[in-house]
């Protein structure tokens, strides 16, 4: 299943949560640690990592899917 992984703020730091899940997959003290964990899951599931800011707005996203025609990278 290709479920996007969201890096979201939580009470004690940062969490990784699969899209549509009410429970978090993992908790982390830093956003960077949460991004690493989400990236590993996304690579395994060929999905996307969506990184949120503290205010909940999306900061960034990276695709690890197997799309033969991925969208052009606008960040670089």
C-alpha positions as CSV (number, residue, x, y, z in Angstrom):
1,X,0.0,0.0,0.0
2,X,1.3,3.5,-0.9
3,X,0.4,5.5,2.1
4,X,2.1,8.9,2.3
5,X,4.0,9.6,5.5
6,X,3.5,12.9,7.3
7,X,6.0,14.5,9.7
8,X,3.9,16.5,12.1
9,X,4.5,18.4,15.3
10,X,3.3,16.8,18.5
11,X,3.4,17.6,22.2
12,X,6.9,16.2,22.9
13,X,8.5,16.9,19.5
14,X,7.7,15.4,16.2
15,X,5.7,12.4,15.0
16,X,5.5,10.3,11.8
17,X,1.9,9.4,10.9
18,X,0.7,7.5,7.9
19,X,-1.9,9.4,5.9
20,X,-5.4,8.7,7.2
21,X,-4.1,7.1,10.4
22,X,-5.3,8.4,13.8
23,X,-2.4,6.9,15.6
24,X,1.2,7.9,15.1
25,X,3.8,5.4,13.7
26,X,6.7,6.8,15.7
27,X,7.7,9.8,18.0
28,X,10.9,11.7,17.8
29,X,12.5,14.6,19.7
30,X,13.8,16.4,16.5
31,X,12.1,17.0,13.2
32,X,15.2,15.7,11.4
33,X,14.9,12.3,13.2
34,X,11.3,12.1,12.3
35,X,12.1,12.9,8.6
36,X,14.7,10.1,8.5
37,X,12.2,7.6,9.9
38,X,9.4,8.8,7.5
39,X,11.9,8.6,4.6
40,X,12.7,4.9,5.4
41,X,9.0,4.0,5.5
42,X,8.3,6.0,2.3
43,X,11.1,4.3,0.4
44,X,9.9,0.9,1.5
45,X,6.3,1.7,0.5
46,X,7.2,3.8,-2.6
47,X,5.2,6.7,-1.3
48,X,5.8,10.3,-0.3
49,X,7.0,12.2,2.8
50,X,5.1,15.3,3.6
51,X,6.9,17.6,6.1
52,X,4.8,20.0,8.2
53,X,5.8,23.1,10.1
54,X,5.0,23.7,13.8
55,X,1.9,25.5,12.7
56,X,0.7,22.5,10.7
57,X,1.3,24.0,7.2
58,X,3.2,21.9,4.7
59,X,6.8,22.9,4.5
60,X,8.1,20.4,2.0
61,X,7.5,17.0,0.4
62,X,9.6,14.3,-1.3
63,X,8.4,11.5,-3.4
64,X,10.0,8.0,-3.1
65,X,7.5,6.3,-5.4
66,X,8.0,4.4,-8.6
67,X,6.4,7.0,-10.9
68,X,7.9,6.8,-14.4
69,X,7.0,10.4,-15.0
70,X,7.4,12.2,-11.7
71,X,6.6,15.9,-11.3
72,X,9.5,18.2,-12.0
73,X,11.4,19.2,-8.9
74,X,10.6,22.9,-8.2
75,X,13.0,23.1,-5.2
76,X,16.3,23.0,-7.2
